Amino acid sequence: MSDVVVTGMGVVSAYGRGVPALLDGLATGRPPSVGASDDAATRPIDRAVLDGAEPASWLASAIDEALAEARWPSRAPSPLLLLAAQAEAPPGEQNPLSAPNTVVAGARRWDRPLVVSHACASALFGIHLAARLIRGGAHDAVLVAGVSVCNPYASESLRVVKAIGTAPSRPFDRVRDGILIGEGSGAVLLERASAAAARGVTPLAELAASVAQIGGRSSVASDPEVVYACMVRALDEAGASGLDYVHAHATGTVQGDEAELQAVARLVAERAWPAVSVSSHKGALGHLLHASAFPGVAVAVSAVRDAVIPTTVGLREPVVIDGVDLPVEGAALRRNRPVEHALVNAFGFGGNNASVLLRRIRPLVPPRTTESPDLG
């Protein structure tokens, strides 16, 4: 088993509160609950699906769910919190892109949590940092969390670079034309495997490897060479002999989706592996910006646990590329064999690139008992 494992997850999305709601919505391929908006670039959550809960409560909701799933003891000290966000909030400023200076979830409180800010790859950069802190012996458990709320700052910044598309987003589709901004929150609890075992907790998945890399030939466009390098490094560091699923960054832009598909196809061809299934949640939820990888990690954990691979909502006319299987929108694919490795990608402006590789937890096989021969 890897020395770092995932023990808890939490999500708030346009499918409702909780990881099960997200997975059920994507597994059936149905549209999420999107509210009305004056900004055509956004797909805000219909508050009715959250029983009216406002954005100020979403981060705490995801954190509470992750800690509950991990069976984190109520009297134990809180794990270190890393916030995936655009920036730390200046004193007195209420910019929705900024991370809060204080996070309260239930009876727990974190003051001045560490902010990991790497554009739309922030959540995976946070997971990568968390793994390094655990492997380096600084912490036994690290909680990575973030929230994204639709706001004009984000919309206008994407309009400036002409990345906004029309509703709905259609990742990997021949007629895709750009990003729509969604909202929601997420949390992932990572632990040292031995610490989780000592608590009697069965992990959801192993963190087989993570890569976070800054580089590329453009401050905006994805670079297929860097995307490829991130995935290869993750697979090689984990010693993976195959890849079953990629939860793609895939925002629905013409250039970004193409760069990611080229990188996956090159990887499959060079290693002579079977075609890899690739899908994205952004056709359903839109782009959650710095928090965008949290739904992807939840989906990838489900893939390695339950051998379920969701399709891409909005994908009706997939591009054709060798070595890549792009399932069109509809019911999820249910494998009749284990999904051993699932890769999650996230790429952001400024050359921020990250890949996280999750591995299936193999069930413990009880030792065989040898019966004594009948000497009677």
Secondary structure by P-SEA (a helix, b strand, c coil): ccccccccccccccccccaaaaaaaaaaccccbbbbbcccccccccccccccccccaaaaaaaaaaaaaacccccccccbbbbbccccccccccccccccccccccccccccccccccccaaaaaaaaaaaaaaaaccccbbbbcbbbbbcaaaaaaaaaaccccccccccccccccbbbbbbbcbbbbbccaaaaaaacccccccccbbbbbbbccccccccaaaaaaaaaaaaaaacccccccccccccccaaaaaaaaaaaaaaaaaacccbbbbbbccccccccccccaaaaaaaaaaaaaccccccccccccccccccbbbbcccbbbbbcccccbbbbbbbbcccccbbbbbbccccccccccccccccc
